[in-house]
Amino acid sequence: MPVYDYRENEIRALIGNHSVSAQGNIGVHFSQREQIYRFPNKLAESDYVILWLNNSTKNSIEFYVQMHPDDYLKRIENLLVDKHFKIVYWDAPWLVFKREVKTKDDIRDTQVFARMKALGKLEPNY
């Protein structure tokens, strides 16, 4: 991974201080936040997923992403078809997904739901 990549600043501006699940070798670049997890951990609790899809050989991918390459690729494929995530940034090799909230059931999985429930501000049918 390059020492400095201007796109990191673009991604930081995009994600703000939201929760992140980041690929193992880039997590440190986005660690200035309260909630950061190593991809693919805590996807249901992450507002964004940040990946760096470099063109390393298959052998070095395992070192950088800290998981088996086939598992890593399968997890990315799952994100691509998951209705709860959409791509919000793609500038090779950077790929960023944002978690989308669309239904009442989806809202129940978010931090917003937990806060509103704690404050007693939910309608009875939730």
VENSULBEL-V830119 format. One record per run of one state. SS is the DSSP state (helix for helix, strand for strand, loop for the rest). FROM is the first residue (numbers start at 0). TO is the last residue. If there is no record, write none. Layout:
SS & FROM & TO
SS & FROM & TO
//
This chain:
loop & 0 & 5
helix & 6 & 14
loop & 15 & 18
strand & 19 & 21
loop & 22 & 25
helix & 26 & 29
loop & 30 & 34
strand & 35 & 37
loop & 38 & 41
helix & 42 & 44
loop & 45 & 46
strand & 47 & 51
loop & 52 & 56
helix & 57 & 64
loop & 65 & 67
helix & 68 & 80
loop & 81 & 83
strand & 84 & 90
loop & 91 & 92
strand & 93 & 98
loop & 99 & 102
helix & 103 & 107
loop & 108 & 109
helix & 110 & 118
loop & 119 & 125
//
